[in-house]
Amino acid sequence: MQQLTAGITKAGTGLDGIVWNILGQTYVPKSLSENSFSWHATFPPGTFVPPHIHPTQDEFIYVLEGRFDLLLDGKDFQATTGDLIKLPMQVPHGIFNKTDQPVKCFFWVAPTRKLYDLFWGIHSMKEQNPPDVVALAAKHEVVFLPPPA
C-alpha cells in the first residue's frame, strides 16, 4: 500500500488514469493510502449498491449533485446535494438512485482495508453477476445482505 503524499488530484482525473465500472456506476479513485481511500462516483438513474455491511471500515458519502434513497440500519432516508452520509462500520446500508437524473458524489472509507482491491476485482469481471460479486465481496470484507422486502 502506498503512503499518502501531498498534492492535488485534478478535476476529471483519478489515480493513474483509472476509471472503474462498478455495478453500472462509474468510480474514479482520487486518493489511496493504508488509512483512507476516496473516489468520485456517478450513479446513473436506476443504479444502486445493494444492502451490505463494511465490518472493518467507516464509510462516508458527500452528495455533490442529485438525490440518493438510502436504507440505513433498516430505515429509509434521502440525501440530496450538499448532504454528508455517515456509515459507521457494522451498520447495514444500501444506496439507490431512484430518480431520472444521475447522482454525483464523493465517497471515502477509513481505513482502506481491501476495498480498493475489491473494486479492481469487480471491474475486471467479464460479467458482474450478483452471485459472483457477492462471493468476491465476502473475500474483501464487504458482506452483502438479502434484498429488502
N, C-alpha and C positions, 0 to 999 in steps of 0.2 A: 504494500500500500504506500502510496506517495505521501510526502509531507505537504501540508498546506503552505503555499508560497504567496507572498504579497503580489498583488497585481490586479488587473481588470480583465474580465471576460466580456468582450464587446457584445453589444446587442446583436442579435441574429446569428451568433456563433456559439459553439459549445466546445467542450474539451476535445481536442484532436479532430474536430470536424464531425463528431459523432452525432447521428440522428437515429433514434430508435423508433420502430413501430411496435407499440405495446397495446394489445387488445383493441386495435383500431385508433389509438391515440398516438400523438407524436410527442416523444420525450427528447429533450436536448440537455444533456448533462452540463452543468455550469461549474461545479466545484466538487472536488473529491479529496478526502483525507480519511485517516482512521477515525477521526472524531465526528465527521459530518459529511453528508453527501447531498447535493442540491441539483435540481433540474427544473427547466421550464417545460410545461406541458400544455398541449392543446387537445381538448376533448371535443370532437365533432358532435353534432346533435345525435342523441340516441346511444352514445357510448357510455361505458361505465366500468368501474372496478368493483367486482362482486364483494360482498361482505367477507372480511378477513381480519386477522389479528397479527400484529407485529409483537411477538413476545419479548424481543430484546431491543426495541427501538422506540423512541418518541418520534412522531411524525407531525409535520406542520404543512399547511397549505394556505398560501395567500392568494386570494382571488383577484386577478388583475382585470378580468372582463367576463361578464356573464353571470350565470347562476347555477349552483350545484344544489341538488337534492341529496341529502345525506341520511344514512341510517347510522346513528351513533349510540352504541350501547343499548340497542333495541328501541330507540326513539327516533322519530323523524325530525329533521331540521332542514333549513335552507340557508345557504350562504351566497352573498352577492358581492359585486365589485367592492373592493376595499376591506372585506372581512378576512380575518385570520381564523382558520380552523385548527384547533389543537387536538391532537390524537395521542394521548399518553400510551406507552406500551401496555399491552394486555387489554386495551379497550377495543371491542369489535366495532368495525366501521365498514361502510360501503359508500361509494361515491358515484353519483349518477348525473348525467346531463340529460334531463327530460325536456329541454327546451328545443326550439328550432334554430338556435344560434350556437356557434362554438363557445366553449369556455376556455379562457386562457388563464393560467395560474402558475405559481411558483411553489414547488414542493421542496422540503428538506427533511432529512432524518438525522438523528443523533443517537448513538454512534452509527457509523456506516454499516458495520457487520457485513452481511453477504448480499445486500440489496443490489449493488452495482453489478455483481456477477449474475444475479437473477435476471436483471434487465437484459444483459447480453444474451443469456440463455433463451429467454422468451423471444427476443428479437430474431435470434438465429433459427428458431423453429421453422420448418417448412410450412406447417400449418399450426396455428395457435389454438388447437382444440382444447376444450376445458379440462378433460382428464389429465392430459399431458402437462398443461400449465399448473394445475393443482399439485401434481406429483413433483414437478420441478420446484415449485414454490416451497413445499414442505422441506426440501433438502437445503433451502436457503433461508430458513427461519421466518417464513410467512405462511400462516395457516389459513386457508380458505374455509369458509363456513357454508353450510347449506343455504340455498337461496331463501330470501324472505318470503313469507306466505303472501 
